[in-house]
Amino acid sequence: MKILNKVALVTGGAEGIGKALCQRLLEHGTKLVAILDINADWETTATDFLKSLAVTKFDLFIVTCQTKLNYASVVFNLKILGTCESFQEAFDVHGQLDIVVNNAGLIAKDNRKTIEILLLAVINGCLIAEELMTKEPRPEKGIIVNTSSIAGMVVQDTNILNSSYFAAKHGVVAFTKSLPASADNFSKDLRVVAICPGLVLTNIFKKQDVVDDNVMTKELDDIKEHVTNVSVVVDAFILAIEDESLHGDIITAFGSEGIKVVT
Ligand SMILES: NC(=O)c1ccc[n+]([C@@H]2O[C@H](COP(=O)([O-])OP(=O)(O)OC[C@H]3O[C@@H](n4cnc5c(N)ncnc54)[C@H](O)[C@@H]3O)[C@@H](O)[C@H]2O)c1
């Protein structure tokens, strides 16, 4: 799919990998990037985007979940009711949704929260996106991209990620691979791909509550030679969007290995 003039929605797009992706999508001429995030500081986020890019406020659409419920619960509850306000709001701006990226994430001690946000919100995000993206006949296939992790491909010895994080990210890989081939009857007008980034130094590690900050700092320092540049990860997202042969595929983006498509 060519990105020019498309409408994109990115969960967790206010910071880190999601933000870098939103910036790239705007540079490539998307008609609109809708950011769904719980990050409360919207003025700063919007100003930051508008300052760094030659875009107007009309190219950006920011939806925040004001409710105390976490994002996954909001998506889940609204799905049961047959609607999802935030996805719907983004859809309503142009009556169109072409690219949906389920990316919001965190590293948390709370296992339920981890599974809800990293896995359940991805599953529900895909199903809600499917409903909206196929309301009208599509001139070309839409694309849904899910953010997994290297922790969704392999289990490694680590002091900084808990096992529910590994489980959720493996779940995203299994869900993405099986969605086109399972009993879900997933729309033939859409594609779905998952990205597995390696270590990217974002604020996710500052916000985590799994280990003591000093342990985290030391661990990150020990593995700093394995850091993946965020632009490589964004390249993987762009490949997923542009390469129409990819469906039910996984793209890894880490360290010196660069980008690889894994089926
Ligand atoms: N940073 C890494 O090394 C790394 C590696 C592999 C995968 N990932 C995954 O990439 C994704 C993005 O992570 P990041 O490193 O950019 O983190 P980040 O903390 O920089 O950005 C995550 C964004 O998600 C938002 N978010 C968190 N919970 C949310 C919720 N309930 N509803 C809506 N938005 C929510 C945050 O507000 C934040 O803006 C995550 O899914 C993460 O697990 C990160």
Ligand as a Chemical Component Dictionary entry (heavy atoms), coordinates in Angstrom:
data_LIG
# 
_chem_comp.id                   LIG 
_chem_comp.type                 NON-POLYMER 
_chem_comp.pdbx_formal_charge   0 
_chem_comp.three_letter_code    LIG 
# 
loop_
_chem_comp_atom.comp_id 
_chem_comp_atom.atom_id 
_chem_comp_atom.alt_atom_id 
_chem_comp_atom.type_symbol 
_chem_comp_atom.charge 
_chem_comp_atom.model_Cartn_x 
_chem_comp_atom.model_Cartn_y 
_chem_comp_atom.model_Cartn_z 
_chem_comp_atom.pdbx_ordinal 
LIG N1  N1  N 0  11.494 -0.263 23.755 1  
LIG C1  C1  C 0  11.803 -1.531 23.465 2  
LIG O1  O1  O 0  12.963 -2.002 23.670 3  
LIG C2  C2  C 0  10.766 -2.433 22.858 4  
LIG C3  C3  C 0  11.211 -3.615 22.269 5  
LIG C4  C4  C 0  10.276 -4.461 21.703 6  
LIG C5  C5  C 0  8.940  -4.143 21.725 7  
LIG N2  N2  N 1  8.545  -2.987 22.322 8  
LIG C6  C6  C 0  7.109  -2.702 22.304 9  
LIG O2  O2  O 0  6.928  -1.527 21.528 10 
LIG C7  C7  C 0  5.727  -0.865 21.943 11 
LIG C8  C8  C 0  6.045  0.591  22.200 12 
LIG O3  O3  O 0  6.974  0.661  23.271 13 
LIG P1  P1  P 0  7.964  1.890  23.481 14 
LIG O4  O4  O 0  9.280  1.314  23.820 15 
LIG O5  O5  O -1 7.834  2.854  22.383 16 
LIG O6  O6  O 0  7.366  2.471  24.842 17 
LIG P2  P2  P 0  6.975  3.969  25.280 18 
LIG O7  O7  O 0  6.691  3.881  26.719 19 
LIG O8  O8  O 0  7.981  4.939  24.784 20 
LIG O9  O9  O 0  5.619  4.203  24.466 21 
LIG C9  C9  C 0  4.483  3.440  24.758 22 
LIG C10 C10 C 0  3.261  4.321  24.606 23 
LIG O10 O10 O 0  2.117  3.501  24.902 24 
LIG C11 C11 C 0  1.232  4.271  25.686 25 
LIG N3  N3  N 0  0.364  3.426  26.486 26 
LIG C12 C12 C 0  0.708  2.638  27.539 27 
LIG N4  N4  N 0  -0.373 2.054  28.056 28 
LIG C13 C13 C 0  -1.416 2.475  27.310 29 
LIG C14 C14 C 0  -2.778 2.212  27.362 30 
LIG N5  N5  N 0  -3.317 1.439  28.307 31 
LIG N6  N6  N 0  -3.580 2.806  26.438 32 
LIG C15 C15 C 0  -3.072 3.637  25.481 33 
LIG N7  N7  N 0  -1.760 3.927  25.400 34 
LIG C16 C16 C 0  -0.961 3.345  26.297 35 
LIG C17 C17 C 0  2.137  5.139  26.566 36 
LIG O11 O11 O 0  1.448  6.271  27.092 37 
LIG C18 C18 C 0  3.244  5.504  25.588 38 
LIG O12 O12 O 0  2.967  6.701  24.896 39 
LIG C19 C19 C 0  5.249  -1.637 23.178 40 
LIG O13 O13 O 0  4.235  -2.528 22.797 41 
LIG C20 C20 C 0  6.486  -2.379 23.638 42 
LIG O14 O14 O 0  6.164  -3.533 24.378 43 
LIG C21 C21 C 0  9.414  -2.118 22.870 44 
# 
loop_
_chem_comp_bond.comp_id 
_chem_comp_bond.atom_id_1 
_chem_comp_bond.atom_id_2 
_chem_comp_bond.value_order 
_chem_comp_bond.pdbx_ordinal 
LIG N1  C1  SING 1  
LIG C1  O1  DOUB 2  
LIG C1  C2  SING 3  
LIG C2  C3  SING 4  
LIG C2  C21 DOUB 5  
LIG C3  C4  DOUB 6  
LIG C4  C5  SING 7  
LIG C5  N2  DOUB 8  
LIG N2  C6  SING 9  
LIG N2  C21 SING 10 
LIG C6  O2  SING 11 
LIG C6  C20 SING 12 
LIG O2  C7  SING 13 
LIG C7  C8  SING 14 
LIG C7  C19 SING 15 
LIG C8  O3  SING 16 
LIG O3  P1  SING 17 
LIG P1  O4  DOUB 18 
LIG P1  O5  SING 19 
LIG P1  O6  SING 20 
LIG O6  P2  SING 21 
LIG P2  O7  DOUB 22 
LIG P2  O8  SING 23 
LIG P2  O9  SING 24 
LIG O9  C9  SING 25 
LIG C9  C10 SING 26 
LIG C10 O10 SING 27 
LIG C10 C18 SING 28 
LIG O10 C11 SING 29 
LIG C11 N3  SING 30 
LIG C11 C17 SING 31 
LIG N3  C12 SING 32 
LIG N3  C16 SING 33 
LIG C12 N4  DOUB 34 
LIG N4  C13 SING 35 
LIG C13 C14 SING 36 
LIG C13 C16 DOUB 37 
LIG C14 N5  SING 38 
LIG C14 N6  DOUB 39 
LIG N6  C15 SING 40 
LIG C15 N7  DOUB 41 
LIG N7  C16 SING 42 
LIG C17 O11 SING 43 
LIG C17 C18 SING 44 
LIG C18 O12 SING 45 
LIG C19 O13 SING 46 
LIG C19 C20 SING 47 
LIG C20 O14 SING 48 
# 
